[in-house]
Amino acid sequence: MDAEGLGQRERDILALERRGFAGPGAKERAIREELGLAPVRYFQLLNALLDDPRALAHDPVTVNRLRRVREARRGER
């Protein structure tokens, strides 16, 4: 863990979210190949990270963007 308290996996998840992906399936493939996670598990971990103040401190731009996306999707339901 770094000084902010995030483990390597959490930092890797946020780093993957900062990237853009071309084409369908590219992100899911990166999740499996780079992180060794099933996409469902990845999104569970990501969703929990969005509520973690350590993640916000580590990467506020990415976390705030993803929080806005999540809230927009909740509003559509």
Protein Blocks (a to p, Z undefined) as FASTA:
>chain_A
ZZkopafklmmmmmmmmpccehehklmmmmmmmnopafklmmmmmmmmmmpmklmmmmmm
lmmmmmmmmmmmmmmZZ
